[in-house]
Amino acid sequence: MTIEASNGAYHEFAVHESRQVLRDIMGDDGKVDVERPHPPLLFVGAEKDEIIPNTLVARIAESYTDQRSHSEYVKFSSRGHFISGQNGWEKVALRVEKWLESHLAAVRS
């Protein structure tokens, strides 16, 4: 994003509490048992995300190890942290929609 677009998005969408999200999950409330069965999970990474790097998102997705459960990672090139607000967000939304549809179809079968 351009600095102007980034600043505009920040002023329009950022709230003070959003800075606490990552800090809040660092304690006991944020512990997740990645070995337990779980519903299907889709992890979305953005190649140019400087806040939550796509490599971290991929590592988190890979940490879910229950063989009966489904976890998937998808990386979007040339996108940053504000992936759903950048130009071309429709491509991201369409990919997520297709993933959801495929898992809903499996549940309905």
Secondary structure as GFF3:
##gff-version 3
##sequence-region A 1 109
A	DSSP	alpha_helix	3	13	.	.	.	ID=ss1
A	DSSP	three_ten_helix	16	20	.	.	.	ID=ss2
A	DSSP	alpha_helix	21	24	.	.	.	ID=ss3
A	DSSP	three_ten_helix	28	30	.	.	.	ID=ss4
A	DSSP	beta_strand	41	46	.	.	.	ID=ss5
A	DSSP	alpha_helix	54	63	.	.	.	ID=ss6
A	DSSP	beta_strand	71	76	.	.	.	ID=ss7
A	DSSP	alpha_helix	89	108	.	.	.	ID=ss8
###
